[in-house]
Amino acid sequence: MEAGFAPFLKTVIASLVYSLVGIVVFALSFVVMKLVTPFSIRKEIEEDHNTALAIVIGSVIIGISLIISASIHG
């Protein structure tokens, strides 16, 4: 029974590590995106209701997530 459990445990640990790496890379890319923009993203979206900026930021987030997912998946 233990021999069958080892591959499962190895897979779960690998999934957790890859998830953590993906979250860290995503957070770093979001911080870089905030530093590059010459204005406050939060202010523009929340206070000024800039829908176009929200759509662009959402698209960038989805794109970064797809790139991270593809690089982790191989």
CYANA upper distance limits for C-alpha pairs under 8 A (distance plus 0.5 A):
  1 MET  CA      5 PHE  CA      7.07
  2 GLU  CA      6 ALA  CA      6.97
  3 ALA  CA      7 PRO  CA      8.25
  4 GLY  CA      8 PHE  CA      7.82
  5 PHE  CA      9 LEU  CA      6.73
  6 ALA  CA     10 LYS  CA      6.61
  7 PRO  CA     11 THR  CA      6.62
  8 PHE  CA     12 VAL  CA      6.72
  9 LEU  CA     13 ILE  CA      6.68
 10 LYS  CA     14 ALA  CA      6.64
 11 THR  CA     15 SER  CA      6.60
 12 VAL  CA     16 LEU  CA      6.74
 13 ILE  CA     17 VAL  CA      6.70
 14 ALA  CA     18 TYR  CA      6.61
 15 SER  CA     19 SER  CA      6.51
 16 LEU  CA     20 LEU  CA      6.64
 17 VAL  CA     21 VAL  CA      6.69
 18 TYR  CA     22 GLY  CA      6.56
 18 TYR  CA     72 ILE  CA      7.23
 19 SER  CA     23 ILE  CA      6.67
 20 LEU  CA     24 VAL  CA      6.70
 21 VAL  CA     25 VAL  CA      6.68
 22 GLY  CA     26 PHE  CA      6.54
 22 GLY  CA     68 ILE  CA      6.57
 22 GLY  CA     69 SER  CA      7.94
 22 GLY  CA     72 ILE  CA      8.16
 23 ILE  CA     27 ALA  CA      6.58
 24 VAL  CA     28 LEU  CA      6.66
 25 VAL  CA     29 SER  CA      6.65
 25 VAL  CA     68 ILE  CA      8.16
 26 PHE  CA     30 PHE  CA      6.71
 26 PHE  CA     64 ILE  CA      7.42
 26 PHE  CA     65 SER  CA      7.47
 26 PHE  CA     68 ILE  CA      8.10
 27 ALA  CA     31 VAL  CA      6.74
 28 LEU  CA     32 VAL  CA      6.73
 29 SER  CA     33 MET  CA      6.63
 29 SER  CA     64 ILE  CA      8.35
 30 PHE  CA     34 LYS  CA      6.75
 30 PHE  CA     61 ILE  CA      8.33
 31 VAL  CA     35 LEU  CA      6.74
 32 VAL  CA     36 VAL  CA      6.62
 33 MET  CA     37 THR  CA      6.94
 34 LYS  CA     40 SER  CA      8.12
 34 LYS  CA     41 ILE  CA      7.48
 37 THR  CA     41 ILE  CA      8.20
 39 PHE  CA     44 GLU  CA      8.30
 40 SER  CA     44 GLU  CA      6.74
 41 ILE  CA     45 ILE  CA      6.67
 41 ILE  CA     53 LEU  CA      8.48
 42 ARG  CA     46 GLU  CA      6.28
 42 ARG  CA     47 GLU  CA      8.21
 43 LYS  CA     47 GLU  CA      5.65
 43 LYS  CA     48 ASP  CA      7.03
 44 GLU  CA     48 ASP  CA      5.44
 44 GLU  CA     49 HIS  CA      6.83
 44 GLU  CA     50 ASN  CA      6.12
 44 GLU  CA     53 LEU  CA      8.09
 45 ILE  CA     49 HIS  CA      5.35
 45 ILE  CA     50 ASN  CA      5.42
 45 ILE  CA     51 THR  CA      7.27
 45 ILE  CA     53 LEU  CA      7.34
 45 ILE  CA     54 ALA  CA      6.61
 46 GLU  CA     50 ASN  CA      8.20
 50 ASN  CA     54 ALA  CA      7.00
 51 THR  CA     55 ILE  CA      6.73
 52 ALA  CA     56 VAL  CA      6.77
 53 LEU  CA     57 ILE  CA      6.53
 54 ALA  CA     58 GLY  CA      6.48
 55 ILE  CA     59 SER  CA      6.58
 56 VAL  CA     60 VAL  CA      6.69
 57 ILE  CA     61 ILE  CA      6.64
 58 GLY  CA     62 ILE  CA      6.73
 59 SER  CA     63 GLY  CA      6.60
 60 VAL  CA     64 ILE  CA      6.58
 61 ILE  CA     65 SER  CA      6.59
 62 ILE  CA     66 LEU  CA      6.68
 63 GLY  CA     67 ILE  CA      6.75
 64 ILE  CA     68 ILE  CA      6.65
 65 SER  CA     69 SER  CA      6.52
 66 LEU  CA     70 ALA  CA      6.55
 67 ILE  CA     71 SER  CA      6.63
 68 ILE  CA     72 ILE  CA      6.63
 69 SER  CA     73 HIS  CA      6.50
 70 ALA  CA     74 GLY  CA      6.52
